[in-house]
Amino acid sequence: MNKGEMLYEGKAKKVYATEDPDLLIVSYKDDATAFNGLKKGTIAGKGVINNKMSNALMRLLEKKGVPTHYVEEINDRETIVKKVQIVPLEVIIRNIAAGSFAKHYGVTEGTPLKAPTIEFSYKNDDLGDPLINEYHVIALDLATQEEIDTIKTYAFRVNEELRKFWLTCGVTLVDFKVEFGRLSDGTIVLADEISPDTCRLWDSKTGDKLDKDRFRRDLGGVEEAYQEIMSRLEQHIG
């Protein structure tokens, strides 16, 4: 499949057209940003790791009944995906208090939550991706109630399956952000990526952070953390 015109360049990926109007090519970059783009840098090899990890986990989730946009990995950095209309929501599932949740609600980071919780952010960089609730989503015509219910069902299933998988790798899934899109027939599917950029992943024994927080918080060892989490995935993925 040939890579055509670049349709979009985001903070972490480029998206290209193909000869098939229903398929796109996503190319993962090594660029890193945090705090809605206020902090910028590069994480060597990140694009390769995020591409391969996201694809492996989406293949796993497909087997568990979560439809995704994944079609085929074509090289280390590029993947064919189904074209979707992204639902402009960042869907955040949290198992342990960390990051903005810990700050906003005065909870010590690392505190396990009584139950997994879900948050929606309005996907809009100019507004700082503000938190919104289901009523806002419907009022702003971002998604229907049926779509919201489907997204919630899939998001919690993603959490259940990824928590189990990462535990086999000696890793705790603290929280993660996912996005969903509509296929041309309106079907909701998991889109975007699942990677150390979008998940908090802590070593289950030491609590060491193996994700983008090392970049956000200037902890050092960023490339090594990404390589370590990818190595663990490769050892345990089916």
N, C-alpha and C positions, 0 to 999 in steps of 0.2 A: 504494500500500500504506500502510495506516494504522499509526502508531506507537502501541503500546498501553502496558501497564504496564512501568515500569522494573524489570528483573529483577536488575540488578547494576550497581554503580558501582566501577570500579577506579581506579588511579592516573592513567590516561591516557584512559580510555574509559567510556562508559555503554552498557549493552546493554538493548534494549527488545524486548518481545514484539510479534508482529504477528498478523493474523487467520489466518495459516498457521502451524501448529505446527512446521513444519520450517524456518521462516525467521525471522531476527531482524534488527533494525536496530541497527547499531553507530554511536555518536556520539562523535567524537573531541574531546577537551578540550585547552585550552591549558595545563593544569596540568603542571608538571614536577617529578619527584622523582628522587632519587639515593640510593645507599647504603641500599637497602631502605626508602626513605621517610624517612630521617633528615634529608635535605636537601630542602626544598620551595621551589617558586617558580612563576613563570609565564613562558612563552615566547610572546609575542604572535604569533598566526597559526600556531602549531605544529599545532593540530588540523586545519586545512585542509590544510597541507602533508603531514602524516602520512597523512591520509585519501587524498589524491590520489596520493601516491607509492606507498603500499602497494597501492592498486588497480591502478595502472599496471604495477607490477612483478609482481603476481599474474596479471594478464592475459598478460604476457610469459611467465611460467613455465608457465601453462596450455598455451600453444602449444608449449612445450618438453617437455611430458609430465609435469608436476608438478600433480596435482589440488589445488585449493584450495577454501576456503570462500566465495570471492568470487562474488557473484551480480550486483549492479548498484549503481553509484554513483547516489544519488538527489539529493544536493546537495553543497555544498562540504565539509560536515562529516559527512555521514551516508551509510552504505552498507548495502545488504541483503546478508546473508550466510546461508549454510546453518547451521542449528543443529548444533553438534557437542558431544560430551563431550570436553573437553580432556584429553589425556594429561598427567599432572602432571609433565612434564619440560621444562626449558629446554634446548634443544639448541643448543650453541655450536660454530660452526666458526671456526677461526683459520688465517689465512694468514701473518700477521706477528705477532711478539711484541708485546703491548701490554696495558695494564691489569693485571688480576689475574694473568694468565699470566706476564707479565714479572716481577711482584713475587714470585709463589710459587716460580718456578723460577730466579730470579736471572739472567734474560736481559735484555739491554739492549733497551728499547723501540725498535721499528723494525727489529729483526733479522728478516729473512725466515726462515720455517721451511722445513726440508728438504722437507716435504710438508704439505698441509692436515691439521689435526688436529680431532678432535671431542671434546666434553665433554658430559656430562649433569649438570644440576643438578636436585635434587628441588625442585619448585615449591612452596615452603612458606615464606611470609614469616616466620612465627613462629620457624622454624629457621634463617633466614638463607639459604635456597636452597642447601643444602650440595651439594658435588660428590658424585656417586655413580657407580658403574660398572654394567655390564649385569647382573652377578650381583645387586647390590642391587635393581635395577629389578624383576627377576623374583622375588626373595625377598619384596619388599614388595607384589607383585601390582599394580604400576603399569602394566605392559605385558607382553605375551607376547614370546617370542623372535622370532616371526614379525613382530610389530609393530615391535620394535626394528630388525630387519633392514630393514624397509620404510622406517622413519624415517631410518635411516642412508643408505640409497640415495637417498632424496629430498633429504636435507640436503646431501649432496655434489653432487648435480645442481644444486640451488639455487646452491651456491657456484660451480660451474663456469659457469653461465649468467650469474649476476650479476657475477662477476669480469670476464667478457668485455664485458658491457654497460657497466659503470662505466668500464672502460678507454677505451671510445669517448667517454666524457664527460671524459676527463682526470682520472679519479678512481681511486684504489686502494682496493679492498675489503680492509680489514685483518682484520676479524672481524665476526661478527654472531650474533644470538640469534634463533631461531625456535621456534615451538610448533606442535604437531600435534594434531588432534582426530579423533574417530571419528564418522562419520555414523551414522544410525539402523541401517544394515545392517552396521556395523562397519568400513566402508572408512576407511582412514587418509587424511586430507587436510591440507595446509598451512593453518594458521589464524593467528589473532592479527594481526600486522602486520609489515611490512618498511619501516623508516623511519630517519631520523637518530637516533631514540630507541633503536633496536635494532641499528644497524650502526655500526662505525667506518669513516668514509669520509675519506680524506686526499687532498688535491690531489697528483696524481702528480708534479708538478714541484717544488712548494714544500714539500710535506709538511704544509701548513696543515690543521688539523682542521675538517671541515665536518659536525660531528655533535654529539651530546649531551655529549661530553667538554668542550666549551667551557663548558657549564653546570656539569658535575661539578667541573671544576678552576678555576672562576672566571677563565676566560681572556678573557671579554668577547666582544662581537660575536656573541652566540648567535643572535639573530633574523636577522642578516645571513648567517650561515653556513647556516642552514636555507633561507633564500631563495635563496642561491647554489646549493646542491645541487639544489633543486627546479628552478631555471632551467636548469641543465645537463641534468637529466632530460628536461624538456619539449622541449629542443632536439634530443634524440637518440632519444626513444622513438618506436616505430613506430605 
